[in-house]
Amino acid sequence: MEATVYHIPAMLKETIEGLNIKPDGVYVDVTFGGGGHSRAILEEIDRCAQSRKTKDKRQKTAALKVQSGHLYSFDQDQDALKNAIDDERWTFVHSNFRYLRNWMDYYGVKEIDGLLADLGVSFHHFDCPERGFSFRFSAPLDMRMNQTAKRTAADIVNGYSEEELARVLWLYGELKNGRSIARNICKARAEKPIMRTEELVAASRIPAEMSKELARLFQALRIEVNDEMGALREMLVAARDLLKPGGRIAVLTYHSLEDRLVKNFLRSGNLDGTIEKDFYGNALTPFDVIEKGREASADEVERNPRSRSAKLRVAEKK
């Protein structure tokens, strides 16, 4: 079963504006997905280049040729390859964005002008039953973003201790009753391995009408399966080091844990979130924060309900 829409980017216009794109800049979209943001970046490069050419002509200068920018788009999911862009200025990197620094070294890129990260899960993943991301469908407990990775959600559900499961549910799902849910899962798996989404729902003993709790259960397991927080930390540090002065980073977050990490990192420039100060008490941070958690408009939420939980944060390298 194929989803009719791979993904609808949240706050697309606001995100592209936040990047302050230049026609000759080097940009990275670390979450390609359906390609919506990447296509918008290339279109903005075109628009900026045309605007500069028009300005040069009016000023009657000889430098009418504007060097074109380039975009590198990352995605670890092989399904994203179906959305490839036919453009010589575009390079697809089939990899987890945690390896951003390695791949930029590979392509000889020492500095970038901007980076975009949409940390939301694509509609495609939620709406594709066989991937096992949603409790709405009967499917194998998979949840791997990288389909070649070895560890699945079933491995965690059946292999983690009760203590480890409770930690994951509390930390990544913010489930206050994570301990009791973990206990229920362990009791159920003692009788029979839990291999499918509906079996996990039954084992958790979360009532069907408590859809938000079920969503948090699946969210917690997905984050653990894909080590999403670890990958995010590595990517943020690499982005900080790669951005040139004046370059911008734009990040869309969708749950409090990742948003807190991004917020503190952009404020402080480090993963601890500790703001160092100079002798005079001035903050020593590599970023100027441009957007402090902008939310989607009411009109957008009506058109795209999944944008309701999105927050946009933008910062500029000093």
N, C-alpha and C positions, 0 to 999 in steps of 0.2 A: 504493500500500500504506500503510495507516494503522497506527501503533503502537497496541496495545491500551491501554497506559498512557503518558500524556504524560510524567509524571515522578513519582518518589517522593522527597519531600524528605528529606534526611539530617538526623538529630538534630533533628527538628521540635520536640519537647517542650522540649529543652534550649535551642534557639534562641529560642523564644517566651518562655521563662522569663528568658533573658538580656536581653531587651528591656525587662523590667520595665514592662509596658504599663499605661497609665492610661486610664480610661474616656473622658476628654475630650481625649486627646492626638492630635497629628498625626503620622502615621507614613508611611514610604516603604518600599516593597518594590521595589528597583531591578531585580529579576530575577523577573518575574511567572511566566513559563513556564506550567506547568500550573495555577497558582493555589493550590497547597497551602499555602504559607506565608501568602499573602494572606488566604485563608479562615480560617486559624488566628488571624491577627492580629485580624480582625473578630470572631471568636468570643470571643477573650480580652477585647476591648473590651466586648462584651456581658456577659461574666461579671463583669468588674470593675464595670461600671455597676450590675448587679443587686446585687452585694455592697455597693456604696456605698448604694444605695436601702434595702436591708435594715437596714444600720447606722444610717442616718438615721432610719428609722422607730422603731428601738429607742430611739434617743436623743430621740425625739419632737420632731425639729426640723422647721421649715417647708420647708427646702430639699430637697424630695424629688425634684425634677426634675434629673437629671444631664445636662449637656450632652454630646452624643455626639461621639466622636472621628471622625477622618477618615483614610482611607488612600489614598495615591497609589501606583499600581503601574506600573512601567515595563517595556516589552519592545519591542525593535525588530523582532521577528519577527512578521509578520502572522498566522502560524499560531496565535499565542498568543491572538488575538482570539476564537478558538473557545471559550476557557475563561473568557469574561467572567462577572463576578459581578453578579447583579441586586441591588444594594444602593445606596441613595442616599448612603451614607457612603463609597462607593468611586468613585475616578476612575482610568480607564485612560489612561496616557500612552504613545502609540505612538512610542517614541523610544529611542535609545541612552542609557544612563544617564550618559554623559559630559556630557550637557546638563542634568543635574539642576538646577543653579543657574538656568539660563534658564527652565526650566519652572516651578520654584517661584516665580520672579518673575512669570511669566505668570499663575499662579493666586493671586498676592497673598500667598503664604506666606513669612513672614520668618524663622520659626523652626520647627524640628521637634522632636518628643520622641523619635524613634527612627528608625533606618534599618536595613534588613536587605538583605544581598547574598549570594545563593547563587551562587557563581561556577562551579559545575559545569554542564556541558552537559547539557541535558535528554535523557532517554531517547529522546524523540521525534526528536531530531536524529540520534542514532546509529542508531536503528532505522528511519529513513525513508530507503530506499536512494537515491532521486533527489536528496537533498540533498548526497550525496557526502562525508559526515563520517567514514565508516567504510570500512576496507579489506575488510570482510566482504562487501560487495556490489559488483557491477558498476554503476557510475554515472558521470555526468559529474563532473569535478573542480570542484566548486562551493565548498562550505564557507562560504557567506555566511550570517551570522545575519540580516542585513537583506537580504531578497531583491531589493530595489530598488537595492542598492549595485552599482557597476560592476565592481570588481575581484574576480575569482574565484581559486581556487587554481590553475587552469590558467594564468592570466595570470602568476602568480608562478613556477610551475614552468618555463614556457616563456620568460619574459621577464627573470628575474633572471640576473645573471652568476654564474659558479661561486663567486666570492668571496662574493657576497651570499647565495646559497643556503646555503653552508657556515655563514655567520654565523647565519642563521635556524635551521638545524638544531641548531647547538651551543647557541645562546642559549635557544631556546624548546622544543627537544626534548631538550636535554642529551645529544645523541648524540656520543659520543667519536669515532666514525668519520664524523662529519658531512661532513668534507672529501671522503672517498672516495665517500660516497653522492652528494654534489653533483656530483662528477666523473662518476659513472656516469649520473646524470640528464642532464647536459649532452651526454654522448656519444650517448645514446639519442635526445634531442630533435633532434640534428643530422640524424638520418636521417628522423624523422617527429615532428611535434608530439605531446606527451603530453596527451591530452584526457580520459582516463578513469581511474578509480581503479585498475583492474587493470593499466593501462599504466604507472602510476606505480610500483606494486609491482614489476612486472617490470624497469623501468628502474633502480630503486634497488638491485637485486640483493640485497635482504635476504631470506634464506630464509623461506619461509612459516611454518616452525616457530618463528621468532623473532618471535612476535606482539607482545612488549613493544616491540621496536625499531620495528616497523611502526606501532604505536600512537603512539610518540613522533614518528615522521615525520609522521603525520597531525595530531597535536597541534600540532607546530611550525608547519605550514602554516596550520592553522585560526587560531592566535593571530595570525599575521602578516596573514592575510586580513582579519580583523576588528579589527586593532589593539587587541587586548584589554588589553595592558599599558598603552598610552597612555590608553585609556578609563578603566581602573581608577585610574590616577594622578589624572586630572581629577575623577573621582567622589569619591575619598577627600578631596581638598582641599575640595570643595564641601560634603561631609557634615560635615567638621570645622567649617566656618564657619556652617552652618545649624543644627547641634545647639544646643539651649539648655542651660544648666547643668543637670546631672542627666539630660540626654538620653543615650541609648545607641546605639551602633552595633554590630551583630552581623554578622560576615562568615564565610562558609563557603568555605574554599579547598580546592583539589584537586591542585595541583602545587607543587613547591618554589619556583619563581620567584615566583608570585603570593603564596604564603604568606609568603615572606621580606619582600616589599614591605609586605604588610598588617601583619605583626608589627612591623617597624621603624617604620612610620607610627604605629601605635597606641602604641608606646613613646615616640616622640619628638614626634609631632605634625607632622612634616614629611617630605617625600619623600626627603630625603638620609639620614634615619635618625639624624642627629646630635642627641644630647641636650645641650641647652644647660643651664648651671647658674648659679645666682645667686652672690652674693658668699660665701655660706656653704656652697656646694657642693651645694645642693638642686637637684634636677632641675626644669627649667622646661618642663613638658609640659602640654598642655591636657586630657590624658586620665588617668583611673585605669583600669588594665587589670583586668578582671573575670575573663575566661577567657583562658588563655595557650596555646591550641592543644588544646582538648579533642577527643578522638577518639570515634568511635562505639563502642558496647558490642559485645561479642562476639555477643550475641543479635541486635542490629540488623544487624550484618554478615552474619549467617547468613540473615536475612530479605531483606536488600538488599545484596548483595555490592559494589555500586558505592559504598556509603558507606565502604568500607574506607579510601580515601585522603582522606576528608574531615577537615578540622580546623576547629574552631569557635573564633573569637576575638571577644571582647566587651570593649568599653571604655565608660566613662562620662565625659561631658564635665564638667570641673570648674567 
